[in-house]
Amino acid sequence: MDRDRLAQALMATFLEELEGHVAALNRELLALEKAPSPARFAELMTSLLRTVHSVKGASRAVSEGIIEAACHRLEEVLAVVQRLGRASPELMELCFTAADALDDAGRRLAQKQGLADSPLEALLPRLEEAARAPESVHRTEPKRAPAPETPPPPPPAPVAEAPVPGVEGLPVRVSAQKLDALLSRSGELRVAGLRMEGRVELVEAVREELHQLRLRLTGSDEVVARRLETRLAQLGRTLAADRRTLLAATSGLDEEVRRARTLPFAEACAGLERSARDLAHAAGKRVRLEVHGGALELDRSLLQNLREPLLHLVRNAVAHGMETPAARREAGKPEEGLVALSARLLGGRVQVVVEDDGRGLDLESIRERARARGLPVMEDAGDARLIFLSGLSTAESVTAVSGRGVGLDVVRSQLEALRGSVEVSFEPGRGTRFTLDVPLTLSTLRVLLVTAGGQSFAVAGESVARLLRLGPGDVRVVEGRRTWATPQALVPLATLATVLGLPASAPRQRPGAMVLTSGEQRAVLVVDEVVAEQEVLIRGLGPRIRRARHVTGVAVLPDGRMAPLLNAASLVRAAEGRTDPVGIFPAPVQKKLRRRVLLADDSMTTRTLEQSILEAAGYEVLACVDGQEAWERLQSEGADAVVSDVEMPRMDGFALTEAVRGSPRFGRLPIVLVTARSKPEDKARGLKVGASAYLVKSAFDQTHLLETLRQLL
């Protein structure tokens, strides 16, 4: 190996070691700051000195004099701390600053930049001053018995980089890129194994065709056909056996590669405690961060993608949720706040929870900011999800960590890119809880293949709650929007082609649909056809396609074709409030006779307005002043549909609807309630008593009324 290549290899090894040493420095300094017992103090000091000494020796090997000098000075500072038996706040801050400067130096070297004028070089005079003048730095510190002197630790023994013949269990460094490539190849082998299943079926189909042909042959032709049929049967059995062997070997290889790629969940939490500590100190708060389930082994790429969302949530908890020590005392809480992270497996998914014991969410402030931006506010606990919208923040001023309204929007976007979701819950004055749900693996996935607008798409099977065949009675219109009516709730409904901006297919009598879930939210998407459910290999969109609406990746199908992998969470949000311009069901044949609409409203102004709208659209209108008159005229004169207010004297709209639905003659008559009542419980009651559609006057649009009647009739 020539000198340049050797220098590059040494630098790469040094930078990898430096990253680990900086993480160890932060971890041990945080433990030291918590005023440990004398025995633990001595243990931490020994470990800190050994770490700094290792960095100093390694930097000398790669001729980085500034890092070597800084580590030498830092050793002297740590010796002062060891001699005093306690770390003062001033020296702790200096040590943390040195760790940050070493981290910055590593990034500069990785980018082939020099360390001249770097933060590490600027820190050298402060380190030298602290090492030479410990008395002035610590004149407020009480005198303590000096800790026993610890001899300087010896430099660490070199770690073997490759296995030694005959010796097992030695660690081997393998780059992340090589593991990613190996996993990709194992995924392709799995797809090839699945593709062989189709080949086996093809051979069996050819054998069956040959069998039918043989039955029509005679003589020597029949003998040749029989021989070919036998050979095809043998080939089919051999292919089937090979397929089983290939899939078994591939599954084993896939499992071993995944095991090699796994890291403990605590790796994704590395650096969070330091970030929480620095942010709390700057805001005059006291915060403790705990990690539960840190030993849970997860895929390395999943952990890497979770780092930034977890950092956003921890910083959000400290900056927004945590109170000052004085405020916590007044609320009867400990002065030190708690931010806890936990991870657990739930089937084929991972659930990560970030919770704090702070003040909780200010729901009224969230609603106020949302209204100011023109966003819909539902006045229920679901409004807490508004905090995930871009640009919405409840911070009073813009700081380095809050006030711009981008942090939680980034969290949601990044989790959806992982085919995951995030939900929030809180108790006022007690704390906030964020629940992250992500798949256990990012490389293979069981998907549902559907078609819409003449194209094929894949949807993660775990996001599909159920499949439906819709009939006209399953769909209700509320405020001009289609919904799927269930006993528990009204679920938004839209066609997948409309959501994706594709040409709509012709309406059908019983269209197929899928119920998608994203956290606690649901939506029904009507599709042209449900093709199959199968396991596929997942590929990213690549750097050239940075943002594709509703698409999170590409599914490689067993036959080699590719289908866009749709983002279920994005589809659910898009379906809420989507009004399809075309019908789902075929329009009935129009009769030449004018349709008669029974109109009931006690307000003369509203009644006159609605009557003019209906008559202009070609309907014959029977106008009534209340529900009682409407019920009497319906029985005597009949009608094709009923449009009614809710709040009326003698008989209100709910009672009128119940009376119509209970009538053998008019039980199937379309009923549209037009009312000022907009609360969810009023809408639920209206649909429960049998209304076909529910329109709110505050959002009244004559096109919604006419379109609703057209669909119902």
C-alpha positions in Angstrom: 0.0 0.0 0.0 1.4 3.4 -1.0 1.9 6.2 1.6 -1.2 8.2 0.5 -3.6 5.3 0.7 -2.1 4.3 4.1 -2.6 7.9 5.4 -6.3 7.9 4.1 -6.9 4.5 5.8 -5.4 5.7 9.1 -7.5 8.9 9.0 -10.7 7.0 8.3 -9.9 4.7 11.3 -9.1 7.7 13.5 -12.3 9.6 12.6 -14.4 6.5 13.4 -12.7 6.1 16.8 -13.0 9.8 17.5 -16.7 9.7 17.0 -17.0 6.9 19.6 -14.6 8.7 22.0 -16.6 12.0 21.8 -19.8 10.0 22.6 -18.1 8.4 25.6 -16.8 11.8 26.8 -20.3 13.3 26.7 -21.8 10.2 28.5 -19.2 10.2 31.2 -19.3 14.0 31.8 -23.0 13.9 32.2 -22.7 11.1 34.8 -19.9 13.1 36.5 -22.2 16.2 36.7 -24.7 14.3 38.8 -22.4 14.3 41.8 -21.8 10.6 42.0 -20.5 8.7 45.1 -16.7 8.9 45.7 -16.2 5.4 44.3 -18.2 6.2 41.2 -16.4 9.5 40.9 -13.0 7.8 40.9 -14.3 5.3 38.3 -15.5 8.0 36.0 -12.3 10.0 36.3 -10.3 6.9 35.3 -12.5 6.3 32.3 -12.4 10.0 31.2 -8.6 10.2 31.5 -8.3 6.9 29.5 -10.6 8.2 26.8 -8.7 11.6 26.4 -5.4 9.8 26.5 -6.6 7.4 23.7 -7.6 10.4 21.5 -4.2 12.1 22.1 -2.3 9.0 21.1 -4.4 8.4 18.0 -4.1 12.1 16.9 -0.4 11.9 17.2 -0.4 8.8 14.8 -2.3 10.9 12.1 -0.2 14.0 12.8 -3.1 16.2 14.0 -1.1 18.4 16.4 -4.0 20.7 17.4 -6.1 17.7 18.6 -3.1 16.3 20.4 -2.4 19.6 22.2 -6.1 20.0 23.1 -6.2 16.5 24.6 -3.0 17.1 26.5 -4.5 20.3 28.1 -7.8 18.5 28.7 -5.9 15.8 30.6 -4.5 18.5 32.8 -7.9 20.0 33.5 -9.3 16.6 34.3 -6.3 16.1 36.7 -7.4 19.3 38.5 -11.0 17.9 38.8 -9.6 14.6 40.1 -7.4 16.5 42.7 -10.3 18.6 43.9 -12.6 15.6 44.3 -15.5 17.5 42.7 -16.2 19.1 39.3 -17.2 22.8 39.5 -19.8 24.1 37.1 -17.1 26.2 35.4 -14.9 23.3 34.7 -17.8 21.1 33.7 -18.9 23.7 31.0 -15.3 23.8 29.8 -15.1 20.0 29.5 -18.4 19.9 27.6 -17.1 22.7 25.3 -14.0 20.7 24.6 -16.0 17.6 23.7 -18.0 19.8 21.3 -14.9 21.2 19.8 -13.4 17.7 19.3 -16.7 16.6 17.6 -16.4 19.7 15.3 -12.8 18.9 14.5 -13.8 15.4 13.4 -16.4 16.8 11.0 -13.9 19.2 9.6 -11.3 16.5 9.0 -14.0 14.3 7.4 -14.6 17.1 4.9 -10.8 17.5 4.4 -10.7 20.9 6.0 -7.9 22.1 8.2 -8.2 22.8 11.9 -6.7 26.3 11.7 -9.1 28.9 13.2 -11.3 26.1 14.4 -13.2 26.1 17.7 -10.7 23.6 19.1 -7.8 25.8 18.3 -9.6 28.8 19.9 -10.2 26.7 23.0 -6.5 26.0 23.7 -5.8 29.1 25.8 -8.8 28.5 28.0 -7.8 24.9 28.6 -4.2 26.0 29.5 -5.5 28.8 31.8 -7.9 26.4 33.6 -5.1 23.8 34.0 -2.6 26.4 35.5 -4.9 28.4 37.7 -7.3 26.0 39.3 -7.4 28.0 42.6 -8.8 31.1 41.0 -11.4 29.1 39.0 -12.5 27.3 42.2 -12.2 29.9 44.9 -15.9 29.5 45.7 -15.6 25.7 46.0 -15.5 24.2 49.6 -12.3 22.4 50.5 -12.5 18.6 50.2 -10.1 15.9 50.9 -8.1 15.1 47.7 -9.2 12.1 45.9 -6.6 9.3 45.7 -4.2 9.8 42.8 -4.9 7.6 39.8 -2.0 6.7 37.7 -2.2 7.8 34.1 -4.0 5.0 32.1 -1.9 3.1 29.6 -2.8 3.6 26.0 -5.4 1.0 24.8 -4.3 -2.1 23.1 -5.0 -2.2 19.4 -8.2 -3.9 18.4 -8.1 -6.6 15.8 -9.7 -5.5 12.6 -10.1 -9.0 11.1 -10.6 -12.5 12.6 -7.5 -14.4 13.5 -7.4 -18.0 12.3 -8.5 -20.3 15.0 -9.8 -17.5 17.3 -13.6 -16.9 17.5 -15.6 -13.9 18.7 -13.2 -11.2 17.7 -15.0 -8.0 16.5 -14.8 -7.2 12.8 -15.5 -3.7 11.4 -17.8 -3.7 8.4 -18.9 -0.5 6.8 -22.6 0.4 6.8 -22.6 0.6 3.0 -21.4 -3.0 2.7 -24.2 -4.2 5.0 -26.8 -2.1 3.1 -25.6 -3.7 -0.2 -25.7 -7.2 1.3 -29.2 -6.6 2.6 -30.2 -5.4 -0.9 -28.9 -8.5 -2.5 -30.7 -10.8 0.0 -33.9 -8.9 -0.8 -33.4 -9.5 -4.5 -32.8 -13.2 -3.8 -36.1 -13.3 -1.9 -37.9 -11.7 -4.8 -36.3 -14.2 -7.2 -37.6 -17.0 -5.0 -41.1 -15.6 -5.1 -40.8 -15.2 -8.8 -40.0 -18.9 -9.1 -43.5 -19.7 -7.7 -44.9 -18.2 -10.9 -42.5 -20.4 -13.0 -43.7 -23.5 -11.2 -47.3 -22.6 -11.9 -46.5 -21.9 -15.5 -44.9 -25.4 -15.9 -47.9 -27.0 -14.3 -50.2 -25.1 -16.7 -48.2 -26.2 -19.7 -48.3 -29.8 -18.5 -52.1 -29.6 -18.1 -52.4 -28.3 -21.7 -50.2 -31.1 -23.0 -52.3 -33.6 -21.1 -55.5 -32.4 -22.8 -53.7 -32.5 -26.1 -52.5 -36.1 -25.5 -56.0 -37.3 -24.9 -56.8 -36.4 -28.5 -53.7 -38.1 -30.0 -53.2 -41.7 -31.0 -50.3 -44.0 -31.8 -46.7 -42.8 -31.7 -47.8 -39.2 -31.2 -49.6 -40.2 -28.0 -46.5 -41.9 -26.7 -44.3 -38.9 -27.4 -46.8 -36.6 -25.7 -47.0 -38.9 -22.6 -43.2 -38.9 -22.4 -43.1 -35.1 -22.6 -45.8 -34.8 -20.0 -43.8 -37.0 -17.6 -40.7 -34.9 -18.1 -42.7 -31.7 -17.5 -44.1 -33.1 -14.3 -40.5 -34.0 -13.2 -39.4 -30.5 -14.1 -42.2 -28.9 -12.1 -41.4 -31.0 -9.0 -37.7 -30.1 -9.3 -38.5 -26.4 -9.7 -40.8 -26.5 -6.7 -38.1 -28.2 -4.6 -35.5 -25.7 -5.8 -37.8 -22.8 -4.9 -38.3 -24.2 -1.4 -34.5 -24.5 -1.0 -33.8 -21.0 -2.3 -36.5 -19.4 -0.1 -35.2 -21.3 3.0 -31.6 -20.2 2.3 -32.7 -16.7 1.5 -34.7 -16.4 4.7 -31.6 -17.6 6.7 -29.3 -15.2 4.9 -31.8 -12.3 5.3 -32.1 -13.0 9.1 -28.3 -13.1 9.5 -27.8 -9.9 7.6 -30.5 -8.2 9.7 -28.8 -9.4 12.9 -25.5 -8.0 11.7 -27.3 -4.6 11.0 -29.1 -4.3 14.4 -28.0 -2.0 17.1 -29.6 -1.3 20.5 -32.3 1.4 20.7 -29.9 3.3 23.1 -27.8 4.1 20.0 -30.6 6.2 18.6 -30.8 8.1 21.9 -27.0 8.8 22.0 -26.5 12.6 22.4 -30.1 13.3 23.5 -29.2 13.6 27.1 -26.5 16.1 26.3 -28.9 18.1 24.1 -31.6 18.2 26.8 -29.0 19.2 29.4 -27.6 22.1 27.4 -31.1 23.4 26.4 -32.3 23.2 30.0 -29.2 25.0 31.4 -29.7 27.8 28.8 -33.4 28.2 29.9 -32.7 28.0 33.6 -34.5 24.6 33.9 -33.6 21.3 35.4 -34.3 18.2 33.3 -33.5 14.5 33.6 -33.7 12.2 30.6 -34.3 8.5 31.0 -34.2 5.8 28.3 -36.2 2.5 28.8 -35.9 -0.4 26.5 -32.4 0.7 25.4 -31.3 -2.8 24.9 -33.9 -3.5 22.2 -32.1 -4.5 19.0 -33.4 -2.6 15.9 -32.3 -2.2 12.3 -29.5 0.3 12.0 -31.1 2.3 9.2 -34.3 2.6 11.2 -32.4 3.9 14.2 -30.6 6.4 12.0 -33.9 7.7 10.6 -35.3 8.0 14.2 -32.5 10.1 15.5 -33.7 13.5 14.2 -37.4 13.0 15.1 -36.4 12.0 18.6 -34.1 15.0 18.9 -37.0 17.3 17.8 -39.3 15.8 20.4 -36.8 16.0 23.2 -36.0 19.6 22.5 -39.7 20.4 22.2 -40.3 18.8 25.5 -37.6 20.8 27.2 -38.3 24.1 25.4 -42.2 24.0 25.4 -43.3 21.5 28.0 -41.0 21.8 30.9 -41.6 24.5 33.5 -38.9 26.4 35.5 -38.0 25.0 39.0 -40.0 27.8 40.7 -43.1 27.0 38.6 -42.8 23.3 39.3 -42.5 24.0 43.0 -45.7 26.0 42.9 -47.5 23.1 41.0 -46.3 20.6 43.6 -43.9 18.9 41.3 -40.2 18.1 41.8 -37.9 20.9 40.7 -36.2 18.5 38.2 -38.4 17.6 35.2 -38.4 14.2 33.6 -38.3 13.4 29.9 -38.6 9.6 29.3 -38.0 7.6 26.0 -39.1 4.0 25.7 -39.2 1.5 22.9 -41.1 -1.9 22.5 -42.1 -4.3 19.8 -45.7 -4.7 18.8 -45.9 -7.5 16.3 -44.0 -6.4 13.2 -43.8 -2.8 14.3 -41.9 -0.7 16.8 -43.6 1.7 19.2 -41.4 4.5 20.6 -42.9 6.8 23.2 -41.5 10.3 24.2 -43.2 11.7 27.3 -42.6 14.4 29.8 -44.1 15.6 33.1 -44.4 19.2 32.1 -47.3 21.5 31.6 -49.0 19.7 28.7 -50.4 21.4 25.6 -52.2 24.7 25.6 -55.1 23.6 23.5 -56.8 27.0 23.4 -53.6 28.7 22.2 -53.2 26.0 19.5 -56.8 26.6 18.3 -56.3 30.4 18.3 -53.1 30.1 16.1 -54.9 27.6 13.8 -57.9 29.9 13.4 -55.5 32.8 12.6 -54.2 30.7 9.7 -57.6 29.7 8.5 -57.3 26.1 9.5 -60.4 24.0 10.5 -60.9 23.7 14.3 -63.1 20.9 15.6 -63.2 22.0 19.3 -62.3 18.5 20.6 -59.2 16.7 21.8 -58.3 15.9 18.1 -57.3 19.6 17.7 -54.0 18.6 19.4 -52.9 17.2 16.0 -52.8 20.7 14.7 -49.3 21.1 16.2 -48.0 18.9 13.4 -49.0 21.4 10.7 -46.2 23.4 9.1 -45.8 26.9 10.4 -48.0 26.5 13.5 -46.2 27.3 16.8 -47.4 28.4 20.2 -44.1 30.0 21.2 -44.4 33.7 22.0 -41.1 34.6 20.3 -38.7 33.1 17.8 -35.6 31.5 19.4 -32.9 29.1 18.3 -35.1 26.1 19.2 -38.7 27.3 19.0 -41.2 29.7 17.5 -40.8 28.9 13.7 -43.4 26.0 13.6 -41.2 23.6 11.7 -40.0 21.0 14.3 -43.1 18.8 14.7 -44.0 19.1 11.0 -40.5 17.6 10.3 -41.2 14.8 12.8 -44.5 13.9 11.1 -42.9 14.1 7.6 -39.9 11.9 8.5 -42.1 9.3 10.2 -44.4 9.1 7.3 -41.4 8.6 5.0 -40.7 5.5 7.2 -44.3 4.4 6.7 -44.9 5.3 10.2 -47.1 7.7 12.2 -47.0 9.9 15.3 -49.9 10.7 17.7 -50.0 13.1 20.6 -51.9 13.1 23.9 -51.6 15.2 27.0 -53.0 16.0 30.5 -53.1 19.7 31.3 -50.5 20.4 34.0 -49.3 16.8 34.0 -47.4 16.3 30.8 -47.4 15.4 27.1 -47.0 12.0 25.4 -45.9 11.5 21.8 -46.3 7.9 20.4 -44.2 7.0 17.3 -45.2 3.9 15.4 -42.8 2.6 12.7 -42.3 -0.7 10.8 -39.6 -3.1 12.1 -38.0 -3.4 8.7 -37.6 -0.9 5.8 -36.4 -3.3 3.1 -39.3 -5.7 2.5 -43.0 -5.3 3.0 -46.3 -7.1 2.5 -48.4 -4.8 0.4 -51.9 -4.6 -1.2 -51.7 -4.1 -4.9 -54.6 -1.9 -6.3 -55.4 -0.1 -9.5 -56.7 3.4 -10.0 -56.9 5.6 -13.0 -55.4 2.8 -15.1 -52.2 2.5 -13.0 -51.0 0.0 -10.4 -50.1 1.1 -6.9 -48.9 -0.6 -3.7 -50.2 0.2 -0.2 -48.6 -1.2 3.0 -50.8 -4.1 4.2 -50.4 -3.0 7.8 -52.2 0.3 6.9 -55.2 -1.4 5.4 -57.8 -2.1 8.1 -60.4 -3.8 5.8 -61.6 -4.1 2.2 -65.2 -3.1 1.2 -67.8 -3.4 -1.5 -69.7 -0.1 -1.3 -73.4 0.2 -2.0 -75.4 3.5 -2.2 -76.7 2.8 1.3 -73.2 2.8 2.8 -72.4 6.4 1.7 -73.8 9.5 3.3 -73.2 13.2 2.4 -72.3 15.5 5.3 -71.7 19.2 4.5 -71.2 18.3 0.9 -68.6 15.6 1.5 -69.0 11.9 1.1 -68.6 9.7 4.2 -68.8 6.0 5.0 -71.3 5.6 7.8 -70.4 3.2 10.6 -72.2 2.7 13.9 -69.2 4.4 15.7 -68.3 7.3 13.4 -68.4 8.9 9.9 -65.3 8.1 7.9 -64.1 10.4 5.1 -64.5 8.8 1.7 -62.9 9.7 -1.6 -61.7 7.9 -4.8 -58.0 7.1 -5.0 -57.9 8.4 -8.6 -59.2 11.8 -7.5 -56.7 12.1 -4.6 -53.8 11.2 -6.9 -55.0 13.6 -9.6 -55.6 10.8 -12.1 -58.5 10.4 -14.6 -61.6 9.0 -12.8 -63.0 5.6 -13.9 -66.6 5.0 -14.8 -69.0 4.7 -11.8 -69.9 1.1 -10.9 -72.8 -0.4 -8.9 -70.6 -2.0 -6.2 -67.1 -0.3 -6.3 -64.3 -1.8 -4.3 -62.7 0.3 -1.5 -60.0 0.0 1.2 -60.2 1.5 4.7 -56.8 3.1 5.5 -55.6 3.9 9.0 -53.0 6.3 10.2 -52.7 6.4 14.0 -56.2 7.1 15.1 -57.4 8.6 11.8 -59.2 6.6 9.1 -60.3 7.2 5.5 -62.0 5.1 2.8 -60.4 5.2 -0.7 -62.4 3.8 -3.6 -60.2 1.9 -6.1 -60.8 0.4 -9.5 -59.6 -3.1 -8.6 -57.8 -4.9 -5.7 -55.3 -7.1 -7.5 -53.4 -9.1 -4.8 -51.5 -9.1 -1.5 -47.9 -10.1 -1.6 -44.4 -9.5 -0.2 -42.3 -7.1 -2.2 -38.9 -5.5 -2.1 -38.9 -1.8 -1.2 -36.6 0.7 -2.9 -36.2 4.4 -2.1 -37.1 7.1 -4.6 -33.4 8.2 -4.9 -31.8 11.6 -4.6 -33.2 12.9 -8.0 -36.8 12.6 -6.7 -36.8 14.4 -3.4 -40.5 14.9 -3.0 -43.3 13.0 -4.6 -46.8 13.7 -3.5 -48.4 10.7 -1.6 -45.5 8.4 -2.7 -42.9 7.1 -0.2 -41.0 4.6 -2.3 -41.2 1.9 -5.0 -42.3 -1.7 -4.7 -40.4 -4.2 -6.8 -43.0 -6.9 -7.7 -42.1 -10.6 -8.0 -42.5 -10.4 -11.8 -40.0 -7.6 -12.0 -42.5 -4.8 -12.5 -42.5 -1.7 -10.2 -45.4 0.0 -8.5 -45.3 3.3 -6.6 -45.7 2.7 -2.8 -48.3 5.1 -1.5 -48.0 7.0 1.8 -51.1 5.9 3.8 -50.9 8.8 6.3 -50.8 11.3 3.4 -53.7 9.7 1.7 -55.8 9.7 4.9 -55.2 13.5 5.3 -56.0 14.2 1.7 -59.2 12.3 1.9 -60.5 14.4 4.8 -62.3 17.3 3.2 -62.0 15.9 -0.4 -65.1 16.5 -2.5 -65.1 14.3 -5.6 -66.4 16.1 -8.7 -67.8 12.8 -10.1 -70.2 10.2 -8.7 -69.1 6.9 -7.3 -72.3 5.1 -8.4 -74.0 5.2 -11.8 -76.5 8.0 -12.1 -80.1 6.6 -12.5 -82.0 7.2 -15.7 -83.6 10.6 -15.5 -87.4 10.7 -15.7 -89.0 13.3 -17.8 -91.5 14.2 -15.0 -90.4 17.0 -12.6 -89.2 15.6 -9.3 -91.2 16.8 -6.2 -89.3 18.1 -3.2 -91.0 18.6 0.2 -89.4 21.6 1.8 -89.8 22.3 5.6 -88.4 25.4 7.4 -90.0 27.7 9.9 -87.9 30.7 8.7 -89.6 32.5 5.8 -86.4 33.9 4.5 -84.6 30.6 4.4 -87.6 28.8 3.1 -88.0 31.3 0.2 -84.3 31.1 -0.6 -84.2 27.3 -0.7 -87.5 27.1 -2.7 -86.1 29.5 -5.4 -82.9 27.4 -5.6 -84.8 24.2 -6.0 -87.3 25.5 -8.5 -84.5 27.1 -10.6 -83.0 23.6 -10.8 -86.2 22.2 -12.2 -87.8 20.7 -9.0 -91.4 21.0 -8.0 -91.4 22.3 -4.4 -94.0 21.8 -1.6 -93.0 24.5 1.0 -94.1 23.9 4.6 -93.7 26.0 7.8 -92.9 23.2 10.2 -92.4 19.4 10.4 -96.0 18.7 11.3 -97.3 20.3 8.1 -94.6 18.6 6.1 -95.6 15.2 7.5 -99.3 15.8 6.7 -98.6 17.0 3.1 -96.3 14.1 2.5 -99.0 11.6 3.3 -101.6 13.4 1.2 -99.5 14.6 -1.8 -96.3 12.5 -1.8 -92.8 13.6 -2.7 -89.6 12.3 -4.2 -87.3 13.8 -1.5 -87.5 15.8 1.7 -85.4 18.9 2.6 -85.9 19.9 6.2 -84.6 22.2 8.9 -84.0 20.7 12.3 -85.3 23.3 14.8 -89.0 23.9 14.1 -92.2 24.1 16.2 -94.7 21.2 16.6 -92.4 18.6 15.0 -88.6 19.2 14.5 -86.5 17.8 11.7 -85.3 14.8 13.8 -88.9 13.7 14.6 -89.9 14.3 11.0 -87.1 12.0 9.8 -88.0 9.3 12.3 -91.7 9.5 11.1 -90.7 9.2 7.4 -88.3 6.3 8.1 -91.0 4.5 10.1 -93.5 4.7 7.2 -93.9 1.6 5.0 -94.8 3.9 2.1 -92.0 6.6 2.4 -89.4 4.7 4.4 -86.8 4.8 1.5 -87.4 8.5 0.7 -84.1 10.6 0.5 -84.0 13.1 3.4 -81.6 16.1 3.5 -81.3 18.0 6.8 -80.2 21.6 6.4 -79.6 23.1 9.9 -77.4 25.6 11.9 -76.4 22.8 14.3 -72.8 22.0 13.6 -71.8 19.9 16.6 -70.6 16.3 15.9 -73.2 14.9 18.2 -76.0 16.7 16.2 -74.6 15.3 13.0 -74.4 11.8 14.5 -78.0 12.0 15.8 -79.3 13.2 12.4 -77.7 10.3 10.6 -78.8 7.9 13.3 -82.5 8.7 12.9 -82.1 8.1 9.2 -81.1 11.3 7.3 -79.5 10.6 4.0 -77.4 13.8 4.2 -76.6 16.6 6.7 -75.7 20.1 5.5 -74.7 22.9 7.9 -76.1 26.4 7.1 -72.9 28.2 8.1 -71.1 26.4 5.3 -74.2 26.3 3.0 -73.5 26.3 -0.7 -76.4 25.8 -3.2 -74.2 23.6 -5.3 -73.8 21.2 -2.4 -77.6 21.0 -1.9 -78.3 20.4 -5.6 -75.4 17.9 -6.0 -76.6 16.0 -2.9 -80.2 15.8 -4.3 -78.9 14.7 -7.7 -76.9 11.9 -6.2 -79.7 10.8 -3.9 -82.3 10.8 -6.6 
